[in-house]
């Protein structure tokens, strides 16, 4: 049986060896060396303890600091979210598609200094977008709702939809949009349009492609050329506000809404290309200008789920179909109910909002993001389309309304813009029955014929000097031209597509 050696009172062990030096060994030199060794041993242990305590303290304080930082961001994000809004929102299971309401409000300093201060009643939501988010399939659908859309608000009477926010805040506008679209809304995000520029700058600017030049000297001061360009925050925010830049096309708010969706898509593309740390930093910047029911972790987690998403093909966009009507001395956008129901059926099924390009009234004029219709669903049997209209053209076109119905020049311009032309609608200043396409220079003859085919006009002529303009093509729409499609008696049977000709209240 083995047992541990024990030391006696003298410090000797049972084996006869002393654990302490004997008297003879305790010379001055040996003693100093021995006790110095013991001090070093004890000192090393003390230093180790101090280091460990310090490391733990730093780690703990760092954890507390990070937690406090995240809490601060979450507090900012949810600062305008009350129990009424949370009760309005519908919970969804992880990875299931859900709807989110995106609002852009005009919370500028001038309004805050007004009669109502920072109360919701001082503001209106000039940007309303219903988004369908599908994490599992990595698809996003953005549907703009015109701010002047007529809705029945019960005891509040008939109102423009942008008044819902000033009447009842975030919860009420969510309820109104939910009822209008016939879907439950699970999340809410509201951005102060004045802070929108900071968000764009945070992601390093956004790259957009403008089909036509944007000139708005009297309002936003914008003067942007057509084509692809990178915008800083201030310019991007102004583009999202610029509706009067499209007054010549009619329905300026529709084109502005399309540009808003384009800029949002560009931001999505930038954010998804960043790493989680950068995403979190972007959210931190957003917190000062965005109100949402989602916290930092949820936002970053959702963005991470969409990593690798093809924004150009997996973002769908469109808008609520409406018709402008003058009711009780007020212009409203009245919902085209049957068309809206069909659009929402497609959206709810995860499909593009539109079935073909004719439904996209802003195509070729305003910016775009992703797809508005599924080109693969077309069977290519449209007998009214000629081979020339499938090509892409360039050049300036002036479209003159010389007696056609109101909105005809705008409709024709939209159709030509979808071919690649830079088309501008104008009032002709005279009336004629015959519709004609006129070209400047032989190089423009082929383009003129393609434009004529698109619009169903049979008369194509060279400019004999009657029209003084630098445009490549002049389109004259006579009183017999119909925006419902080519083939009227005076415009010729032609082979134009006959699609995409909307009507607006503009006199062009």
Rosetta blueprint (number, residue, H / E / L):
1 X L
2 X L
3 X L
4 X L
5 X L
6 X L
7 X E
8 X L
9 X L
10 X L
11 X L
12 X E
13 X E
14 X L
15 X L
16 X L
17 X L
18 X E
19 X L
20 X L
21 X L
22 X L
23 X L
24 X L
25 X L
26 X L
27 X L
28 X H
29 X H
30 X H
31 X H
32 X H
33 X H
34 X H
35 X H
36 X H
37 X H
38 X H
39 X H
40 X H
41 X H
42 X H
43 X H
44 X H
45 X H
46 X H
47 X H
48 X H
49 X H
50 X H
51 X H
52 X H
53 X H
54 X H
55 X H
56 X H
57 X H
58 X H
59 X H
60 X H
61 X H
62 X H
63 X H
64 X H
65 X H
66 X H
67 X H
68 X H
69 X H
70 X H
71 X H
72 X H
73 X H
74 X H
75 X H
76 X H
77 X H
78 X L
79 X L
80 X L
81 X L
82 X L
83 X H
84 X H
85 X H
86 X H
87 X H
88 X H
89 X L
90 X L
91 X L
92 X L
93 X L
94 X L
95 X L
96 X L
97 X L
98 X E
99 X E
100 X E
101 X E
102 X E
103 X E
104 X E
105 X E
106 X L
107 X L
108 X L
109 X H
110 X H
111 X H
112 X H
113 X L
114 X L
115 X L
116 X L
117 X L
118 X L
119 X L
120 X H
121 X H
122 X H
123 X L
124 X L
125 X E
126 X E
127 X E
128 X E
129 X E
130 X E
131 X E
132 X E
133 X E
134 X E
135 X L
136 X L
137 X L
138 X L
139 X E
140 X E
141 X E
142 X E
143 X E
144 X E
145 X L
146 X L
147 X L
148 X L
149 X E
150 X E
151 X E
152 X E
153 X L
154 X H
155 X H
156 X H
157 X L
158 X E
159 X E
160 X E
161 X H
162 X H
163 X H
164 X H
165 X H
166 X H
167 X H
168 X H
169 X H
170 X H
171 X H
172 X H
173 X H
174 X H
175 X H
176 X H
177 X H
178 X H
179 X H
180 X H
181 X H
182 X L
183 X L
184 X L
185 X L
186 X L
187 X E
188 X E
189 X E
190 X E
191 X E
192 X E
193 X H
194 X H
195 X H
196 X H
197 X H
198 X H
199 X H
200 X H
201 X H
202 X H
203 X L
204 X L
205 X L
206 X E
207 X E
208 X E
209 X E
210 X E
211 X L
212 X L
213 X L
214 X E
215 X E
216 X E
217 X L
218 X L
219 X L
220 X L
221 X L
222 X E
223 X E
224 X E
225 X L
226 X L
227 X E
228 X E
229 X E
230 X E
231 X E
232 X L
233 X H
234 X H
235 X H
236 X H
237 X H
238 X H
239 X H
240 X H
241 X H
242 X L
243 X L
244 X H
245 X H
246 X H
247 X H
248 X H
249 X H
250 X L
251 X L
252 X H
253 X H
254 X H
255 X H
256 X H
257 X H
258 X H
259 X H
260 X H
261 X H
262 X H
263 X H
264 X H
265 X H
266 X H
267 X H
268 X H
269 X H
270 X H
271 X H
272 X H
273 X L
274 X L
275 X L
276 X H
277 X H
278 X H
279 X H
280 X H
281 X H
282 X H
283 X H
284 X H
285 X H
286 X H
287 X L
288 X L
289 X L
290 X E
291 X E
292 X E
293 X L
294 X L
295 X L
296 X H
297 X H
298 X H
299 X H
300 X H
301 X H
302 X H
303 X H
304 X H
305 X H
306 X L
307 X L
308 X L
309 X L
310 X L
311 X H
312 X H
313 X H
314 X H
315 X E
316 X E
317 X E
318 X E
319 X E
320 X L
321 X L
322 X E
323 X E
324 X E
325 X E
326 X E
327 X E
328 X L
329 X L
330 X E
331 X E
332 X E
333 X E
334 X E
335 X E
336 X L
337 X H
338 X H
339 X H
340 X H
341 X H
342 X H
343 X H
344 X H
345 X H
346 X H
347 X H
348 X H
349 X L
350 X L
351 X L
352 X L
353 X L
354 X E
355 X L
356 X L
357 X H
358 X H
359 X H
360 X L
361 X L
362 X L
363 X L
364 X L
365 X L
366 X L
367 X L
368 X L
369 X L
370 X L
371 X E
372 X L
373 X E
374 X L
375 X H
376 X H
377 X H
378 X L
379 X L
380 X L
381 X L
382 X L
383 X L
384 X L
385 X L
386 X L
387 X H
388 X H
389 X H
390 X H
391 X L
392 X L
393 X L
394 X L
395 X L
396 X E
397 X E
398 X E
399 X E
400 X E
401 X E
402 X L
403 X L
404 X L
405 X L
406 X L
407 X L
408 X H
409 X H
410 X H
411 X H
412 X H
413 X H
414 X H
415 X H
416 X H
417 X H
418 X L
419 X L
420 X L
421 X L
422 X E
423 X E
424 X E
425 X E
426 X E
427 X E
428 X L
429 X L
430 X L
431 X L
432 X L
433 X L
434 X L
435 X L
436 X E
437 X E
438 X E
439 X E
440 X L
441 X L
442 X H
443 X H
444 X H
445 X H
446 X H
447 X H
448 X H
449 X H
450 X H
451 X H
452 X H
453 X H
454 X H
455 X H
456 X L
457 X L
458 X L
459 X E
460 X E
461 X E
462 X E
463 X L
464 X L
465 X L
466 X L
467 X L
468 X L
469 X L
470 X L
471 X L
472 X L
473 X E
474 X E
475 X E
476 X E
477 X E
478 X L
479 X L
480 X L
481 X L
482 X L
483 X L
484 X L
485 X L
486 X L
487 X L
488 X L
489 X L
490 X L
491 X L
492 X L
493 X L
494 X L
495 X L
496 X L
497 X L
498 X L
499 X L
500 X L
501 X L
502 X L
503 X L
504 X L
505 X L
506 X L
507 X L
508 X L
